[in-house]
């Protein structure tokens, strides 16, 4: 089994898209996962490539120079009052850069509105050859597997998918065996990271860990192998923000260690379809 890895932008958010591309190439990744949809969060850099033509040009040069591919872009959030057409410039960027997928999550409690907007996102993305992959997040409105499956089943779109994040799956207290019932074609990529086994009781602490202090794969208490061993082969995006480590090591060395520890973990824990250990 040939495993492919992407570095998610949140792991090295201080790096512009071209910088991230060169780091990914030097540290052994196959893909990058970009955040060209600016959300305006405190301290978040603006990498809206649709508006920054020079950064877009530099990103294309970096991709050509390195051979690195773009796996996905994020984050097409669904929230009260959203007009999904606002994401069209980002979809155009994604298609121009050769991306395959767009990550989405739902932050409105209006269920019908969320399902309608998700379906519309899928329809808008389809001409660009993009899938819309729904991620459930423990602090969002759709915060567990059943909630995400309900949206996907009701939206009924061929280019829809389900994106599992190891951190979020563990925090949602979903059962590993429930993954067996998910259509295999919905899985396009997986967010890889680790975290302490104990689930925080406060939302603030949950947010802090997921944004600032995730752990190397195998370092925490999440049973990642049981998740991945139940799922089809697909690219693994290392979304592993850890501000302290990134500052101490520098983004490049931190990215390298994220990948090395993930590969070591997979070599020790993952099995192929024949039940043999992955080498």
C-alpha positions as CSV (number, residue, x, y, z in Angstrom):
1,X,0.0,0.0,0.0
2,X,1.4,3.3,-1.1
3,X,0.4,6.0,1.4
4,X,0.2,9.6,0.4
5,X,0.4,12.6,2.8
6,X,-0.6,16.2,2.7
7,X,0.3,19.0,5.0
8,X,-2.8,20.9,6.1
9,X,-2.3,24.7,6.1
10,X,-3.3,24.9,9.8
11,X,-0.2,23.0,10.7
12,X,2.0,25.8,9.4
13,X,-0.5,28.7,9.1
14,X,2.3,31.2,9.2
15,X,3.5,30.0,5.8
16,X,2.1,31.5,2.7
17,X,0.9,29.0,0.0
18,X,4.2,29.2,-1.9
19,X,6.2,28.8,1.3
20,X,4.1,25.8,2.3
21,X,4.6,24.2,-1.1
22,X,8.4,24.4,-0.9
23,X,8.4,23.1,2.8
24,X,6.1,20.2,1.7
25,X,8.6,19.3,-1.1
26,X,11.6,19.4,1.2
27,X,10.1,17.4,3.9
28,X,8.6,14.6,1.9
29,X,4.9,15.3,1.4
30,X,2.9,14.5,-1.7
31,X,0.3,17.3,-1.3
32,X,-0.6,20.6,0.4
33,X,-4.0,21.5,1.7
34,X,-4.6,25.3,1.4
35,X,-6.8,27.8,3.1
36,X,-7.5,30.4,0.4
37,X,-10.9,31.2,1.9
38,X,-10.2,34.0,4.4
39,X,-12.4,33.6,7.5
40,X,-11.2,36.7,9.4
41,X,-10.3,34.9,12.6
42,X,-8.1,36.7,15.1
43,X,-4.4,36.4,14.0
44,X,-5.3,34.5,10.9
45,X,-3.3,35.5,7.8
46,X,-5.2,36.3,4.6
47,X,-4.3,33.8,1.8
48,X,-7.3,34.7,-0.4
49,X,-5.5,33.8,-3.7
50,X,-8.5,34.9,-5.8
51,X,-7.7,38.5,-4.6
52,X,-3.9,38.3,-4.3
53,X,-2.8,37.7,-7.9
54,X,0.9,37.8,-7.2
55,X,0.6,35.2,-4.4
56,X,-1.4,33.1,-6.8
57,X,1.3,33.4,-9.4
58,X,4.0,32.5,-6.9
59,X,2.0,29.5,-5.7
60,X,1.7,28.2,-9.3
61,X,5.4,28.6,-9.8
62,X,6.1,26.7,-6.5
63,X,3.8,23.8,-7.5
64,X,5.5,23.6,-10.9
65,X,9.0,23.8,-9.4
66,X,8.3,21.1,-6.8
67,X,5.8,18.7,-8.4
68,X,3.7,19.0,-5.2
69,X,-0.1,18.8,-5.8
70,X,-3.0,20.6,-4.1
71,X,-5.2,18.1,-2.3
72,X,-8.0,20.3,-1.0
73,X,-8.9,23.9,0.0
74,X,-10.8,25.1,3.0
75,X,-13.0,26.2,4.7
76,X,-16.4,26.6,3.0
77,X,-18.4,27.1,6.2
78,X,-22.2,27.0,6.1
79,X,-23.6,29.6,8.6
80,X,-26.8,31.6,9.0
81,X,-27.4,33.9,6.0
82,X,-24.7,32.3,3.8
83,X,-24.9,32.8,0.0
84,X,-22.7,29.8,-1.2
85,X,-21.9,31.8,-4.4
86,X,-19.4,33.8,-2.2
87,X,-17.1,30.7,-2.5
88,X,-17.0,30.7,-6.3
89,X,-13.7,32.6,-6.6
90,X,-12.1,30.1,-4.2
91,X,-13.5,27.2,-6.3
92,X,-12.0,28.8,-9.4
93,X,-8.6,29.0,-7.6
94,X,-8.9,25.4,-6.5
95,X,-9.6,24.2,-10.0
96,X,-6.8,26.3,-11.4
97,X,-4.3,24.8,-8.9
98,X,-5.5,21.3,-9.6
99,X,-7.2,20.7,-6.2
100,X,-9.6,17.8,-5.8
101,X,-11.7,18.7,-2.8
102,X,-13.3,21.5,-0.8
103,X,-13.7,21.1,3.0
104,X,-17.0,22.3,4.5
105,X,-18.5,22.4,8.0
106,X,-21.9,23.5,9.3
107,X,-22.3,26.3,11.9
108,X,-26.0,27.0,11.8
109,X,-28.7,25.2,13.8
110,X,-31.2,25.7,11.0
111,X,-31.1,22.1,9.7
112,X,-33.1,22.7,6.5
113,X,-31.0,25.7,5.6
114,X,-27.8,23.8,6.2
115,X,-28.9,20.9,4.0
116,X,-30.0,23.2,1.2
117,X,-26.8,25.3,1.3
118,X,-24.7,22.2,1.4
119,X,-26.5,20.8,-1.7
120,X,-26.0,24.2,-3.4
121,X,-22.3,24.1,-2.6
122,X,-22.0,20.7,-4.2
123,X,-23.8,22.0,-7.4
124,X,-21.5,25.0,-7.6
125,X,-18.4,23.0,-7.2
126,X,-19.3,20.2,-9.7
127,X,-18.4,22.1,-12.9
128,X,-14.9,22.6,-11.4
129,X,-14.5,18.9,-10.8
130,X,-14.4,19.4,-7.1
131,X,-16.0,17.4,-4.3
132,X,-17.5,19.1,-1.2
133,X,-16.4,17.1,1.9
134,X,-18.3,17.6,5.1
135,X,-16.4,17.6,8.3
136,X,-18.2,17.4,11.7
137,X,-16.5,19.5,14.4
138,X,-17.3,19.1,18.1
139,X,-17.8,22.8,18.6
140,X,-19.9,23.3,15.4
141,X,-23.7,22.7,14.8
142,X,-23.0,19.4,13.0
143,X,-20.8,17.9,15.6
144,X,-20.9,14.1,15.2
145,X,-21.0,11.4,12.6
146,X,-24.7,10.9,12.6
147,X,-25.3,14.6,12.0
148,X,-23.0,14.6,9.1
149,X,-24.5,11.5,7.6
150,X,-28.0,13.0,7.9
151,X,-26.9,16.0,5.8
152,X,-25.2,13.8,3.2
153,X,-28.1,11.4,2.9
154,X,-30.6,14.3,2.5
155,X,-28.5,16.4,0.1
156,X,-28.0,13.4,-2.3
157,X,-25.2,14.9,-4.3
158,X,-22.7,12.7,-6.3
159,X,-19.8,15.0,-5.5
160,X,-20.4,15.1,-1.8
161,X,-18.1,13.4,0.7
162,X,-17.4,12.9,4.4
163,X,-14.1,14.0,5.9
164,X,-13.1,12.5,9.2
165,X,-10.7,14.3,11.5
166,X,-9.1,12.0,14.1
167,X,-9.4,14.7,16.8
168,X,-13.0,15.5,16.1
169,X,-14.1,11.9,15.8
170,X,-12.6,11.1,19.2
171,X,-14.1,14.2,20.8
172,X,-17.5,13.5,19.4
173,X,-17.5,10.1,21.2
174,X,-18.6,8.3,18.0
175,X,-18.1,4.5,17.8
176,X,-15.4,3.2,15.5
177,X,-17.7,0.4,14.2
178,X,-20.2,3.1,12.9
179,X,-17.7,3.9,10.2
180,X,-18.5,0.5,8.6
181,X,-21.9,1.7,7.4
182,X,-20.6,4.8,5.6
183,X,-20.5,4.4,1.8
184,X,-16.9,3.9,0.8
185,X,-17.2,6.4,-2.1
186,X,-17.8,9.2,0.4
187,X,-14.2,9.0,1.8
188,X,-11.7,11.1,-0.2
189,X,-9.1,12.1,2.5
190,X,-8.6,12.0,6.3
191,X,-7.3,14.5,8.8
192,X,-4.5,13.0,10.8
193,X,-3.4,14.2,14.3
194,X,-3.4,13.0,17.9
195,X,-4.5,14.6,21.2
196,X,-4.9,13.6,24.9
197,X,-7.4,10.8,25.5
198,X,-9.3,12.9,28.1
199,X,-11.9,15.0,26.4
200,X,-12.0,18.6,27.7
201,X,-15.2,19.7,29.5
202,X,-15.0,23.3,28.5
203,X,-15.4,24.6,25.0
204,X,-12.5,27.1,25.4
205,X,-10.1,24.2,26.2
206,X,-11.5,22.2,23.3
207,X,-10.8,25.1,20.9
208,X,-7.4,25.7,22.3
209,X,-6.2,22.2,21.8
210,X,-7.7,21.8,18.3
211,X,-6.3,25.1,17.1
212,X,-3.0,25.3,19.1
213,X,-1.9,22.0,20.7
214,X,-2.5,18.9,18.8
215,X,0.0,16.1,19.2
216,X,2.1,14.0,16.8
217,X,0.4,10.8,15.7
218,X,0.9,8.1,18.3
219,X,1.8,10.6,21.0
220,X,-1.7,11.1,22.4
221,X,-4.5,8.8,23.4
222,X,-6.6,8.6,20.2
223,X,-7.1,5.2,18.7
224,X,-6.2,6.3,15.2
225,X,-5.3,2.9,13.9
226,X,-8.8,1.5,14.6
227,X,-10.3,4.4,12.5
228,X,-7.9,4.1,9.6
229,X,-7.9,0.3,9.5
230,X,-11.7,0.5,8.9
231,X,-11.5,2.9,6.1
232,X,-10.5,2.7,2.4
233,X,-7.0,3.8,1.3
234,X,-6.9,7.6,0.7
235,X,-4.6,10.5,1.2
236,X,-3.9,11.6,4.8
237,X,-3.7,15.3,5.6
238,X,-1.7,16.1,8.7
239,X,-3.7,18.8,10.4
240,X,-1.6,19.1,13.5
241,X,-1.3,22.7,14.7
242,X,1.0,23.1,17.7
243,X,2.1,26.7,18.2
244,X,4.8,26.0,20.7
245,X,6.5,23.3,18.7
246,X,6.3,25.2,15.5
247,X,7.9,28.2,17.2
248,X,10.6,26.1,18.8
249,X,11.5,24.0,15.8
250,X,10.5,26.3,12.9
251,X,7.8,25.3,10.5
252,X,10.0,23.1,8.3
253,X,11.4,20.9,11.0
254,X,8.0,20.7,12.6
255,X,6.4,19.6,9.3
256,X,9.2,17.0,8.9
257,X,8.5,15.6,12.4
258,X,4.8,15.5,11.8
259,X,5.3,13.4,8.8
260,X,8.0,11.1,10.2
261,X,6.0,10.3,13.4
262,X,2.9,9.6,11.3
263,X,4.8,7.2,9.1
264,X,6.4,5.5,12.1
265,X,2.9,5.0,13.7
266,X,1.4,3.6,10.5
267,X,4.3,1.2,10.0
268,X,3.6,-0.1,13.5
269,X,-0.2,-0.1,13.6
270,X,-1.8,-0.2,10.1
271,X,-2.8,-3.3,8.3
272,X,-3.6,-3.8,4.6
273,X,-6.7,-5.6,3.3
274,X,-4.9,-8.9,3.6
275,X,-4.4,-8.4,7.3
276,X,-0.7,-7.9,6.9
277,X,1.3,-5.2,8.6
278,X,2.0,-2.1,6.4
279,X,5.7,-1.7,5.7
